[in-house]
Amino acid sequence: MTTVRSLHLVSRPEGHPKDSDFEMRDTVAVPLQDGDIRIAVKYLSIDPAMRVWMTEAKSYWPPVPLGDVMRSAGIGEVVESKNPKFNVGSWVSGMTGVRSELVSDGKGMQRFDASRLPHPGWALSIFGATGLTAYFGLTDIGHPKEGEVLVVSAAAGAVGSAVVQIGKALGLKVIGLAGGPDKCAFVKDTLGADACIDYKSENLSAALREHCPDGVDIYFDNVGGDILDAVLKRLRLKARIVLCGGISQYNAGGETRGPANYLSLISARGRMEGFVVIDYLHRAEEAIAAMAPWVAAGKLTSKLDVVEGLENFPEALRRLYTGANFGKQLVQV
Ligand SMILES: NC(=O)c1ccc[n+]([C@@H]2O[C@H](COP(=O)([O-])OP(=O)(O)OC[C@H]3O[C@@H](n4cnc5c(N)ncnc54)[C@H](OP(=O)(O)O)[C@@H]3O)[C@@H](O)[C@H]2O)c1
């Protein structure tokens, strides 16, 4: 009999998520009904928003109920099938949850050809929600025009690194913001940004003045907080702020800090607009069709950061909030 491991949310975290907020449970694998598939989960996508899903906060998705398997996107291989649409051996992606195995009726599971990707994990990065977030956030909300100045925070991260590269492919001047010299070197030398500001060691306002002397046309915000405030002071006329995420605020409990310098939007006649990638899932093919040629031309790549073991999910999640991750954070199950 096969044992299935699953990680359950057992308490609402205060501050950074702790190991004790989760509990690993072992159960016996259930037999398949007609129409079911058994998925051996291989990789989990570790996303900053998971911290929000763990709270009672009102969001685009309901909170994960206490006692439930922690919500997660993942990919895996079909190892048994009673559903004619899914062959044994095929790869699927979907909301698997933090577990080693999932029995599903196939609804919400997308098949993909892992042999055509540099690594199966790309189905969770460039060709998954991460890539769609970067592509639609920049194009649909940012409305980029060639030659404009784009600033991207968390530029060495999963979404940010894709935004930097897409921005360059679209002919923008791209300034990345990242924590530390290694990440900044990566943003410049590998991703092709025009410059990268190490916000942890440089004076951010002075560096933005230096690199964006005429101001910022598009700010792709992944972090919020002080960084958003610093960029708000440098907006160009008709600037767009793409409100993708605010990771600096996710562990703040009820103390989320709003931007102090939002009045700059008035004089800049600027716009700040949030979006959620789930509203774009039906347009996935459009984004993939646009990005695939950039991947083929070597203009768009994805760095994966893989932590091994389902039991290390809490640590992998914490890495996002300390900046320990370097690239798309995955857990290999
Ligand atoms: N709107 C949507 O639909 C959508 C979809 C996916 C993701 N997102 C958002 O996009 C953002 C990036 O997600 P991701 O998956 O690509 O994660 P990621 O960028 O790969 O990892 C998070 C990064 O955030 C930076 N960071 C952490 N704490 C910070 C702080 N206090 N101040 C400044 N930077 C901090 C760290 O980079 P450094 O080491 O450089 O500081 C860290 O590596 C998140 O805010 C996420 O919620 C939104």
The ligand as a Tripos MOL2 file, in Angstrom:
@<TRIPOS>MOLECULE
LIG
   48    52     1     0     0
SMALL
NO_CHARGES

@<TRIPOS>ATOM
      1 N1         -0.6070   39.9180   -9.0760 N.am      1 LIG1
      2 C1         -0.4130   38.6320   -9.3560 C.2       1 LIG1
      3 O1         -1.2340   37.9670   -9.9720 O.2       1 LIG1
      4 C2          0.8630   37.9800   -8.9000 C.ar      1 LIG1
      5 C3          1.2010   36.6970   -9.3550 C.ar      1 LIG1
      6 C4          2.4390   36.1510   -8.9390 C.ar      1 LIG1
      7 C5          3.2550   36.8700   -8.0770 C.ar      1 LIG1
      8 N2          2.8600   38.0950   -7.6390 N.ar      1 LIG1
      9 C6          3.6980   38.8980   -6.7560 C.3       1 LIG1
     10 O2          4.9260   39.1370   -7.4110 O.3       1 LIG1
     11 C7          5.9410   39.3430   -6.4330 C.3       1 LIG1
     12 C8          7.1400   38.4660   -6.7720 C.3       1 LIG1
     13 O3          6.7600   37.1030   -6.6490 O.3       1 LIG1
     14 P1          7.7780   35.9490   -7.0960 P.3       1 LIG1
     15 O4          7.0430   34.6800   -7.0340 O.co2     1 LIG1
     16 O5          8.4280   36.3450   -8.3480 O.co2     1 LIG1
     17 O6          8.8330   35.9720   -5.9050 O.3       1 LIG1
     18 P2         10.3940   36.2580   -6.0480 P.3       1 LIG1
     19 O7         10.5570   37.6170   -6.5980 O.co2     1 LIG1
     20 O8         11.0350   35.1310   -6.7510 O.co2     1 LIG1
     21 O9         10.8690   36.2080   -4.5380 O.3       1 LIG1
     22 C9         10.5760   37.2410   -3.6800 C.3       1 LIG1
     23 C10        11.7000   38.2930   -3.6640 C.3       1 LIG1
     24 O10        11.2070   39.4730   -3.0510 O.3       1 LIG1
     25 C11        12.2660   40.2020   -2.5180 C.3       1 LIG1
     26 N3         11.8980   40.6560   -1.1700 N.ar      1 LIG1
     27 C12        11.5290   39.9010   -0.1070 C.ar      1 LIG1
     28 N4         11.2510   40.6700    0.9490 N.ar      1 LIG1
     29 C13        11.4680   41.9550    0.5550 C.ar      1 LIG1
     30 C14        11.3600   43.2170    1.1950 C.ar      1 LIG1
     31 N5         10.9790   43.3240    2.4720 N.pl3     1 LIG1
     32 N6         11.6710   44.3250    0.4850 N.ar      1 LIG1
     33 C15        12.0710   44.2300   -0.7980 C.ar      1 LIG1
     34 N7         12.1820   43.0750   -1.4640 N.ar      1 LIG1
     35 C16        11.8760   41.9450   -0.7990 C.ar      1 LIG1
     36 C17        13.4860   39.2720   -2.4640 C.3       1 LIG1
     37 O11        14.3820   39.6920   -3.4770 O.3       1 LIG1
     38 P3         15.7030   40.5470   -3.0890 P.3       1 LIG1
     39 O12        16.6850   39.5480   -2.5640 O.co2     1 LIG1
     40 O13        16.0970   41.1790   -4.3520 O.co2     1 LIG1
     41 O14        15.2790   41.5090   -2.0190 O.co2     1 LIG1
     42 C18        12.8870   37.9120   -2.8250 C.3       1 LIG1
     43 O15        13.8010   37.1040   -3.5110 O.3       1 LIG1
     44 C19         5.3110   39.0420   -5.0900 C.3       1 LIG1
     45 O16         4.9120   40.2400   -4.4820 O.3       1 LIG1
     46 C20         4.0870   38.2250   -5.4540 C.3       1 LIG1
     47 O17         3.0780   38.2830   -4.4860 O.3       1 LIG1
     48 C21         1.6780   38.6570   -8.0400 C.ar      1 LIG1
@<TRIPOS>BOND
     1     1     2 1
     2     2     3 2
     3     2     4 1
     4     4     5 ar
     5     4    48 ar
     6     5     6 ar
     7     6     7 ar
     8     7     8 ar
     9     8     9 1
    10     8    48 ar
    11     9    10 1
    12     9    46 1
    13    10    11 1
    14    11    12 1
    15    11    44 1
    16    12    13 1
    17    13    14 1
    18    14    15 2
    19    14    16 1
    20    14    17 1
    21    17    18 1
    22    18    19 2
    23    18    20 1
    24    18    21 1
    25    21    22 1
    26    22    23 1
    27    23    24 1
    28    23    42 1
    29    24    25 1
    30    25    26 1
    31    25    36 1
    32    26    27 ar
    33    26    35 ar
    34    27    28 ar
    35    28    29 ar
    36    29    30 ar
    37    29    35 ar
    38    30    31 1
    39    30    32 ar
    40    32    33 ar
    41    33    34 ar
    42    34    35 ar
    43    36    37 1
    44    36    42 1
    45    37    38 1
    46    38    39 2
    47    38    40 1
    48    38    41 1
    49    42    43 1
    50    44    45 1
    51    44    46 1
    52    46    47 1
@<TRIPOS>SUBSTRUCTURE
     1 LIG1         1 GROUP 0 **** ****
